Amino acid sequence: MAKKLILRGVVHGVFCRAYCSQYARKLRIRGSASNISDGSVRVLLNTDDRELVDRFVSEIKNNPDGYTFYGRIETIDVYDYAGIISGDYQF
């Protein structure tokens, strides 16, 4: 089953969606990212591999590759997701 991540913190207007896309591509995960009106970012990952999702979460928290990101992710909530993978930033 796909996963839905909700990222909270300083995540709008700071390259968060592109930043997530870079790590998803690195890990070969397809998906999307969208800004949500409450100030969070929703990331949909088209994988059911829990280890891969955990690695993605770790990498976007720690930025080991030093990708450009001007914000700050304070919390990441992960949920199972059975809907269509769509959003305003596809990867």
MMTF fields as JSON, N, C-alpha, C and O atoms, coordinates in Angstrom:
{
  "mmtfVersion": "1.0.0",
  "mmtfProducer": "UNKNOWN",
  "numBonds": 363,
  "numAtoms": 364,
  "numGroups": 91,
  "numChains": 1,
  "numModels": 1,
  "chainsPerModel": [1],
  "groupsPerChain": [91],
  "chainIdList": ["A"],
  "bondAtomList": [4, 2, 8, 6, 12, 10, 16, 14, 20, 18, 24, 22, 28, 26, 32, 30, 36, 34, 40, 38, 44, 42, 48, 46, 52, 50, 56, 54, 60, 58, 64, 62, 68, 66, 72, 70, 76, 74, 80, 78, 84, 82, 88, 86, 92, 90, 96, 94, 100, 98, 104, 102, 108, 106, 112, 110, 116, 114, 120, 118, 124, 122, 128, 126, 132, 130, 136, 134, 140, 138, 144, 142, 148, 146, 152, 150, 156, 154, 160, 158, 164, 162, 168, 166, 172, 170, 176, 174, 180, 178, 184, 182, 188, 186, 192, 190, 196, 194, 200, 198, 204, 202, 208, 206, 212, 210, 216, 214, 220, 218, 224, 222, 228, 226, 232, 230, 236, 234, 240, 238, 244, 242, 248, 246, 252, 250, 256, 254, 260, 258, 264, 262, 268, 266, 272, 270, 276, 274, 280, 278, 284, 282, 288, 286, 292, 290, 296, 294, 300, 298, 304, 302, 308, 306, 312, 310, 316, 314, 320, 318, 324, 322, 328, 326, 332, 330, 336, 334, 340, 338, 344, 342, 348, 346, 352, 350, 356, 354, 360, 358],
  "bondOrderList": [1, 1, 1, 1, 1, 1, 1, 1, 1, 1, 1, 1, 1, 1, 1, 1, 1, 1, 1, 1, 1, 1, 1, 1, 1, 1, 1, 1, 1, 1, 1, 1, 1, 1, 1, 1, 1, 1, 1, 1, 1, 1, 1, 1, 1, 1, 1, 1, 1, 1, 1, 1, 1, 1, 1, 1, 1, 1, 1, 1, 1, 1, 1, 1, 1, 1, 1, 1, 1, 1, 1, 1, 1, 1, 1, 1, 1, 1, 1, 1, 1, 1, 1, 1, 1, 1, 1, 1, 1, 1],
  "groupList": [{"groupName": "MET", "atomNameList": ["N", "CA", "C", "O"], "elementList": ["N", "C", "C", "O"], "formalChargeList": [0, 0, 0, 0], "bondAtomList": [1, 0, 2, 1, 3, 2], "bondOrderList": [1, 1, 2], "singleLetterCode": "M", "chemCompType": "L-PEPTIDE LINKING"}, {"groupName": "ALA", "atomNameList": ["N", "CA", "C", "O"], "elementList": ["N", "C", "C", "O"], "formalChargeList": [0, 0, 0, 0], "bondAtomList": [1, 0, 2, 1, 3, 2], "bondOrderList": [1, 1, 2], "singleLetterCode": "A", "chemCompType": "L-PEPTIDE LINKING"}, {"groupName": "LYS", "atomNameList": ["N", "CA", "C", "O"], "elementList": ["N", "C", "C", "O"], "formalChargeList": [0, 0, 0, 0], "bondAtomList": [1, 0, 2, 1, 3, 2], "bondOrderList": [1, 1, 2], "singleLetterCode": "K", "chemCompType": "L-PEPTIDE LINKING"}, {"groupName": "LEU", "atomNameList": ["N", "CA", "C", "O"], "elementList": ["N", "C", "C", "O"], "formalChargeList": [0, 0, 0, 0], "bondAtomList": [1, 0, 2, 1, 3, 2], "bondOrderList": [1, 1, 2], "singleLetterCode": "L", "chemCompType": "L-PEPTIDE LINKING"}, {"groupName": "ILE", "atomNameList": ["N", "CA", "C", "O"], "elementList": ["N", "C", "C", "O"], "formalChargeList": [0, 0, 0, 0], "bondAtomList": [1, 0, 2, 1, 3, 2], "bondOrderList": [1, 1, 2], "singleLetterCode": "I", "chemCompType": "L-PEPTIDE LINKING"}, {"groupName": "ARG", "atomNameList": ["N", "CA", "C", "O"], "elementList": ["N", "C", "C", "O"], "formalChargeList": [0, 0, 0, 0], "bondAtomList": [1, 0, 2, 1, 3, 2], "bondOrderList": [1, 1, 2], "singleLetterCode": "R", "chemCompType": "L-PEPTIDE LINKING"}, {"groupName": "GLY", "atomNameList": ["N", "CA", "C", "O"], "elementList": ["N", "C", "C", "O"], "formalChargeList": [0, 0, 0, 0], "bondAtomList": [1, 0, 2, 1, 3, 2], "bondOrderList": [1, 1, 2], "singleLetterCode": "G", "chemCompType": "PEPTIDE LINKING"}, {"groupName": "VAL", "atomNameList": ["N", "CA", "C", "O"], "elementList": ["N", "C", "C", "O"], "formalChargeList": [0, 0, 0, 0], "bondAtomList": [1, 0, 2, 1, 3, 2], "bondOrderList": [1, 1, 2], "singleLetterCode": "V", "chemCompType": "L-PEPTIDE LINKING"}, {"groupName": "HIS", "atomNameList": ["N", "CA", "C", "O"], "elementList": ["N", "C", "C", "O"], "formalChargeList": [0, 0, 0, 0], "bondAtomList": [1, 0, 2, 1, 3, 2], "bondOrderList": [1, 1, 2], "singleLetterCode": "H", "chemCompType": "L-PEPTIDE LINKING"}, {"groupName": "PHE", "atomNameList": ["N", "CA", "C", "O"], "elementList": ["N", "C", "C", "O"], "formalChargeList": [0, 0, 0, 0], "bondAtomList": [1, 0, 2, 1, 3, 2], "bondOrderList": [1, 1, 2], "singleLetterCode": "F", "chemCompType": "L-PEPTIDE LINKING"}, {"groupName": "CYS", "atomNameList": ["N", "CA", "C", "O"], "elementList": ["N", "C", "C", "O"], "formalChargeList": [0, 0, 0, 0], "bondAtomList": [1, 0, 2, 1, 3, 2], "bondOrderList": [1, 1, 2], "singleLetterCode": "C", "chemCompType": "L-PEPTIDE LINKING"}, {"groupName": "TYR", "atomNameList": ["N", "CA", "C", "O"], "elementList": ["N", "C", "C", "O"], "formalChargeList": [0, 0, 0, 0], "bondAtomList": [1, 0, 2, 1, 3, 2], "bondOrderList": [1, 1, 2], "singleLetterCode": "Y", "chemCompType": "L-PEPTIDE LINKING"}, {"groupName": "SER", "atomNameList": ["N", "CA", "C", "O"], "elementList": ["N", "C", "C", "O"], "formalChargeList": [0, 0, 0, 0], "bondAtomList": [1, 0, 2, 1, 3, 2], "bondOrderList": [1, 1, 2], "singleLetterCode": "S", "chemCompType": "L-PEPTIDE LINKING"}, {"groupName": "GLN", "atomNameList": ["N", "CA", "C", "O"], "elementList": ["N", "C", "C", "O"], "formalChargeList": [0, 0, 0, 0], "bondAtomList": [1, 0, 2, 1, 3, 2], "bondOrderList": [1, 1, 2], "singleLetterCode": "Q", "chemCompType": "L-PEPTIDE LINKING"}, {"groupName": "ASN", "atomNameList": ["N", "CA", "C", "O"], "elementList": ["N", "C", "C", "O"], "formalChargeList": [0, 0, 0, 0], "bondAtomList": [1, 0, 2, 1, 3, 2], "bondOrderList": [1, 1, 2], "singleLetterCode": "N", "chemCompType": "L-PEPTIDE LINKING"}, {"groupName": "ASP", "atomNameList": ["N", "CA", "C", "O"], "elementList": ["N", "C", "C", "O"], "formalChargeList": [0, 0, 0, 0], "bondAtomList": [1, 0, 2, 1, 3, 2], "bondOrderList": [1, 1, 2], "singleLetterCode": "D", "chemCompType": "L-PEPTIDE LINKING"}, {"groupName": "THR", "atomNameList": ["N", "CA", "C", "O"], "elementList": ["N", "C", "C", "O"], "formalChargeList": [0, 0, 0, 0], "bondAtomList": [1, 0, 2, 1, 3, 2], "bondOrderList": [1, 1, 2], "singleLetterCode": "T", "chemCompType": "L-PEPTIDE LINKING"}, {"groupName": "GLU", "atomNameList": ["N", "CA", "C", "O"], "elementList": ["N", "C", "C", "O"], "formalChargeList": [0, 0, 0, 0], "bondAtomList": [1, 0, 2, 1, 3, 2], "bondOrderList": [1, 1, 2], "singleLetterCode": "E", "chemCompType": "L-PEPTIDE LINKING"}, {"groupName": "PRO", "atomNameList": ["N", "CA", "C", "O"], "elementList": ["N", "C", "C", "O"], "formalChargeList": [0, 0, 0, 0], "bondAtomList": [1, 0, 2, 1, 3, 2], "bondOrderList": [1, 1, 2], "singleLetterCode": "P", "chemCompType": "L-PEPTIDE LINKING"}],
  "groupTypeList": [0, 1, 2, 2, 3, 4, 3, 5, 6, 7, 7, 8, 6, 7, 9, 10, 5, 1, 11, 10, 12, 13, 11, 1, 5, 2, 3, 5, 4, 5, 6, 12, 1, 12, 14, 4, 12, 15, 6, 12, 7, 5, 7, 3, 3, 14, 16, 15, 15, 5, 17, 3, 7, 15, 5, 9, 7, 12, 17, 4, 2, 14, 14, 18, 15, 6, 11, 16, 9, 11, 6, 5, 4, 17, 16, 4, 15, 7, 11, 15, 11, 1, 6, 4, 4, 12, 6, 15, 11, 13, 9],
  "groupIdList": [1, 2, 3, 4, 5, 6, 7, 8, 9, 10, 11, 12, 13, 14, 15, 16, 17, 18, 19, 20, 21, 22, 23, 24, 25, 26, 27, 28, 29, 30, 31, 32, 33, 34, 35, 36, 37, 38, 39, 40, 41, 42, 43, 44, 45, 46, 47, 48, 49, 50, 51, 52, 53, 54, 55, 56, 57, 58, 59, 60, 61, 62, 63, 64, 65, 66, 67, 68, 69, 70, 71, 72, 73, 74, 75, 76, 77, 78, 79, 80, 81, 82, 83, 84, 85, 86, 87, 88, 89, 90, 91],
  "secStructList": [7, 3, 3, 3, 3, 3, 3, 3, 3, 3, 7, 1, 1, 1, 1, 2, 2, 2, 2, 2, 2, 2, 2, 2, 2, 2, 6, 6, 7, 7, 3, 3, 3, 3, 3, 7, 6, 6, 1, 7, 3, 3, 3, 3, 3, 7, 7, 7, 7, 2, 2, 2, 2, 2, 2, 2, 2, 2, 2, 2, 2, 2, 7, 6, 6, 7, 7, 7, 7, 7, 1, 3, 3, 3, 3, 3, 3, 3, 3, 3, 3, 7, 1, 7, 7, 7, 7, 1, 3, 3, 7],
  "xCoordList": [0.843, 0.0, 0.89, 1.921, 0.504, 1.239, 1.221, 0.46, 2.066, 2.147, 1.879, 2.237, 1.242, 1.027, 1.809, 1.658, 2.645, 3.407, 2.912, 2.688, 2.745, 2.406, 3.604, 3.973, 4.198, 5.361, 4.911, 4.232, 5.297, 4.951, 6.223, 7.238, 6.143, 7.274, 7.299, 6.25, 8.49, 8.644, 8.841, 9.968, 7.731, 7.793, 7.174, 7.218, 6.604, 6.045, 7.012, 7.545, 7.24, 8.067, 9.547, 10.284, 9.995, 11.396, 12.018, 12.996, 11.45, 11.912, 11.658, 12.351, 10.683, 10.411, 9.974, 10.452, 9.072, 8.59, 9.722, 9.848, 10.543, 11.685, 12.701, 13.283, 12.91, 13.823, 13.377, 14.186, 12.098, 11.561, 11.697, 12.001, 11.472, 11.597, 13.014, 13.193, 14.013, 15.401, 15.684, 16.308, 15.233, 15.466, 14.627, 15.085, 13.42, 12.599, 13.262, 13.309, 13.769, 14.449, 15.697, 15.971, 16.447, 17.65, 17.296, 18.023, 16.171, 15.746, 14.853, 14.385, 14.625, 13.811, 12.365, 11.79, 11.807, 10.411, 9.623, 10.019, 8.517, 7.619, 6.608, 6.273, 6.13, 5.13, 4.86, 5.059, 4.4, 4.083, 4.17, 4.181, 4.231, 4.226, 3.332, 3.321, 2.586, 1.662, 1.685, 1.752, 1.629, 1.414, -0.047, -0.941, -0.285, -1.63, -1.946, -1.058, -3.2, -3.597, -3.321, -3.269, -3.146, -2.855, -1.376, -0.97, -0.562, 0.864, 1.749, 2.971, 1.161, 1.94, 2.185, 1.654, 2.994, 3.217, 2.805, 3.163, 2.042, 1.649, 2.544, 2.656, 3.182, 4.006, 3.352, 3.085, 3.097, 2.57, 3.685, 4.299, 3.951, 4.999, 4.369, 3.627, 4.664, 4.088, 4.965, 5.6, 4.989, 5.728, 5.079, 4.507, 5.171, 4.711, 5.894, 5.705, 7.109, 8.332, 8.592, 9.062, 8.286, 8.4, 9.839, 10.061, 10.816, 12.213, 12.585, 13.316, 12.084, 12.356, 11.7, 12.303, 10.483, 9.798, 10.571, 10.759, 11.017, 11.795, 13.092, 13.507, 13.726, 14.965, 14.673, 15.42, 13.582, 13.189, 12.971, 13.472, 12.231, 11.96, 13.271, 13.463, 14.163, 15.45, 16.245, 16.846, 16.244, 17.034, 16.458, 17.218, 15.128, 14.597, 14.735, 14.771, 14.812, 15.05, 16.494, 16.749, 17.436, 18.858, 19.644, 20.741, 19.102, 19.731, 21.206, 22.068, 21.508, 22.908, 23.607, 24.835, 22.86, 23.472, 23.58, 24.11, 23.093, 23.216, 22.4, 22.804, 21.248, 20.385, 19.854, 19.685, 19.597, 19.091, 17.704, 16.775, 17.589, 16.312, 16.428, 17.258, 15.603, 15.696, 14.731, 14.649, 14.015, 13.023, 13.482, 14.674, 12.502, 12.758, 11.562, 10.424, 11.822, 10.768, 10.761, 11.742, 9.65, 9.547, 8.927, 9.387, 7.887, 7.254, 6.904, 6.63, 6.923, 6.511, 5.579, 5.976, 4.34, 3.372, 3.235, 3.133, 3.233, 3.166, 1.888, 1.581, 1.148, -0.121, -0.15, 0.497, -0.896, -1.203, -2.102, -2.887, -1.976, -2.739, -3.201, -2.388, -4.5, -5.059, -5.609, -6.226, -5.399, -5.954, -5.05, -4.07, -5.395, -4.627, -3.415, -3.517, -2.268, -1.049, -1.087, -0.848, -1.388, -1.425, -1.016, -1.028, -0.66, -0.265, 0.31, 0.449, 0.647, 1.139, 2.623, 3.138, 3.32, 4.742, 4.96, 5.015, 5.083, 5.213, 6.683, 7.531, 6.971, 8.32, 8.221, 9.241],
  "yCoordList": [-1.179, 0.0, 1.244, 1.273, 2.239, 3.501, 4.174, 3.787, 5.179, 5.912, 7.391, 7.958, 8.002, 9.447, 10.0, 9.538, 10.992, 11.654, 13.087, 13.749, 13.559, 14.956, 15.581, 15.181, 16.57, 17.265, 18.604, 19.378, 18.869, 20.141, 20.844, 20.211, 22.144, 22.988, 24.173, 24.689, 24.604, 25.654, 24.924, 24.601, 24.664, 23.8, 24.411, 23.785, 25.599, 26.264, 27.334, 28.103, 27.383, 28.424, 28.291, 29.274, 27.086, 26.869, 25.677, 25.097, 25.316, 24.205, 22.829, 21.87, 22.714, 21.434, 20.358, 19.225, 20.702, 19.694, 19.22, 18.022, 20.143, 19.765, 18.957, 18.001, 19.339, 18.642, 17.189, 16.267, 16.994, 15.637, 14.85, 13.657, 15.514, 14.877, 14.361, 13.27, 15.123, 14.691, 13.403, 12.489, 13.322, 12.095, 10.933, 9.791, 11.207, 10.139, 9.583, 8.368, 10.462, 9.998, 9.203, 8.171, 9.678, 8.961, 7.53, 6.585, 7.391, 6.08, 5.334, 4.231, 5.952, 5.362, 5.109, 4.053, 6.109, 6.059, 7.043, 8.2, 6.594, 7.479, 8.07, 7.464, 9.262, 9.866, 11.31, 11.746, 12.054, 13.469, 14.205, 13.602, 15.523, 16.38, 17.577, 18.104, 18.002, 19.13, 19.998, 19.498, 21.309, 22.225, 22.115, 22.049, 22.094, 22.016, 23.371, 24.032, 23.765, 25.097, 25.343, 26.495, 24.289, 24.479, 24.754, 24.874, 24.854, 25.141, 23.915, 24.036, 22.741, 21.504, 21.115, 21.736, 20.081, 19.491, 18.032, 17.322, 17.588, 16.179, 15.526, 16.012, 14.423, 13.638, 12.272, 11.603, 11.861, 10.524, 9.7, 10.117, 8.533, 7.648, 6.363, 5.698, 6.024, 4.838, 3.621, 3.068, 3.217, 2.032, 1.455, 2.185, 0.153, -0.494, -1.032, -1.757, -0.68, -1.121, -0.222, 0.906, -0.728, 0.077, 0.527, 1.642, -0.328, 0.06, 1.228, 2.129, 1.214, 2.299, 3.597, 4.666, 3.51, 4.69, 5.224, 6.434, 4.339, 4.764, 5.446, 6.433, 4.923, 5.543, 6.925, 7.873, 7.041, 8.339, 9.348, 10.471, 8.951, 9.835, 10.255, 11.432, 9.307, 9.617, 10.605, 11.541, 10.393, 11.266, 12.669, 13.637, 12.812, 14.178, 14.881, 16.11, 14.122, 14.73, 15.204, 16.271, 14.407, 14.638, 15.248, 15.765, 15.196, 15.768, 15.373, 16.248, 14.076, 13.658, 14.073, 14.15, 14.339, 14.731, 16.243, 16.718, 16.996, 18.447, 19.127, 20.169, 18.549, 19.176, 20.517, 20.709, 21.434, 22.754, 22.65, 22.099, 23.186, 23.246, 24.345, 24.264, 25.362, 26.529, 26.481, 27.438, 25.399, 25.303, 24.436, 24.223, 23.947, 23.075, 22.143, 22.596, 20.859, 19.867, 19.532, 19.018, 19.827, 19.574, 18.219, 17.513, 17.85, 16.544, 15.914, 16.601, 14.587, 13.816, 12.717, 11.855, 12.756, 11.705, 10.823, 11.328, 9.504, 8.542, 7.72, 7.19, 7.628, 6.891, 5.974, 6.255, 4.886, 4.097, 4.939, 5.756, 4.727, 5.538, 4.649, 3.976, 4.643, 3.79, 4.589, 4.014, 5.892, 6.728, 6.838, 6.106, 7.755, 8.032, 8.875, 9.821, 8.521, 9.291, 10.493, 10.365, 11.652, 12.876, 14.036, 13.937, 15.122, 16.299, 17.325, 17.077, 18.484, 19.549, 19.442, 20.231, 18.501, 18.288, 16.783, 16.083, 16.288, 14.844, 14.43, 15.191, 13.238, 12.669, 11.178, 10.506],
  "zCoordList": [0.0, 0.0, 0.0, 0.672, -0.73, -0.789, 0.583, 1.47, 0.737, 2.004, 1.781, 0.749, 2.772, 2.794, 3.97, 5.101, 3.697, 4.74, 4.851, 3.838, 6.058, 6.303, 7.015, 8.119, 6.354, 6.888, 7.451, 6.777, 8.692, 9.33, 9.776, 10.071, 9.815, 10.192, 9.247, 8.861, 8.876, 7.867, 6.543, 6.167, 5.834, 4.648, 3.391, 2.331, 3.475, 2.285, 1.801, 2.601, 0.488, -0.099, 0.193, 0.112, 0.532, 0.919, 0.183, 0.654, -0.965, -1.809, -1.194, -1.534, -0.303, 0.351, -0.641, -0.575, -1.558, -2.51, -3.414, -3.668, -3.899, -4.743, -3.942, -4.454, -2.701, -1.797, -1.604, -1.712, -1.322, -1.167, -2.46, -2.441, -3.573, -4.88, -5.108, -5.651, -4.706, -4.897, -4.134, -4.674, -2.89, -2.121, -2.645, -2.64, -3.092, -3.672, -4.929, -5.125, -5.771, -6.989, -6.643, -7.256, -5.668, -5.23, -4.814, -5.118, -4.116, -3.62, -4.61, -4.331, -5.772, -6.839, -6.408, -6.669, -5.745, -5.32, -6.172, -6.312, -6.738, -7.488, -6.514, -5.497, -6.847, -5.984, -6.33, -7.464, -5.324, -5.526, -4.194, -3.12, -4.303, -3.117, -3.399, -4.511, -2.394, -2.543, -1.297, -0.174, -1.514, -0.4, 0.024, -0.821, 1.319, 1.87, 2.523, 3.061, 2.468, 2.937, 4.423, 4.853, 5.208, 6.638, 6.911, 8.067, 5.84, 5.985, 5.962, 6.048, 5.849, 5.787, 4.329, 3.409, 4.139, 2.821, 2.9, 3.841, 1.894, 1.789, 0.75, -0.376, 1.13, 0.213, 0.075, 1.073, -1.158, -1.433, -2.049, -3.031, -1.478, -1.972, -2.477, -1.754, -3.701, -4.325, -4.036, -4.935, -2.775, -2.362, -1.114, -0.304, -0.968, 0.261, 1.062, 2.038, 0.654, 1.314, 2.531, 2.388, 3.715, 4.943, 5.2, 5.671, 4.894, 5.09, 4.185, 4.596, 2.961, 2.024, 2.499, 2.405, 3.0, 3.542, 4.748, 4.874, 5.629, 6.797, 6.373, 6.981, 5.339, 4.842, 4.263, 4.507, 3.494, 2.943, 4.075, 4.013, 5.095, 6.234, 6.899, 7.203, 7.122, 7.738, 6.893, 7.42, 5.586, 4.716, 4.638, 4.628, 4.582, 4.528, 5.885, 5.939, 6.967, 8.282, 8.423, 8.981, 7.916, 8.177, 7.02, 7.23, 5.799, 4.607, 4.453, 4.374, 4.408, 4.319, 3.023, 2.991, 1.968, 0.699, 0.538, -0.466, 1.498, 1.458, 0.378, -0.139, 0.026, -0.98, -0.463, 0.742, -1.39, -1.031, -0.403, -0.993, 0.793, 1.502, 2.544, 3.449, 2.42, 3.289, 4.468, 5.238, 4.614, 5.671, 6.82, 7.04, 7.541, 8.683, 8.83, 8.952, 8.817, 9.034, 10.52, 11.057, 11.172, 12.609, 12.912, 13.809, 12.17, 12.383, 11.041, 10.058, 11.033, 9.861, 10.35, 11.134, 9.883, 10.193, 8.963, 7.844, 9.16, 8.058, 8.194, 9.262, 7.081, 7.049, 5.83, 4.821, 5.923, 4.729, 3.836, 4.316, 2.531, 1.575, 0.433, -0.2, 0.164, -0.886, -2.061, -2.958, -2.072, -3.135, -4.347, -4.486, -5.205, -6.417, -6.047, -5.266, -6.617, -6.395, -7.33, -8.531, -6.774, -7.574, -6.684, -5.457, -7.319, -6.569, -7.504, -8.702, -6.964, -7.825, -8.131, -8.922, -7.536, -7.818, -7.94, -6.929, -9.15, -9.405, -9.469, -9.936, -9.004, -9.157, -9.351, -9.499]
}
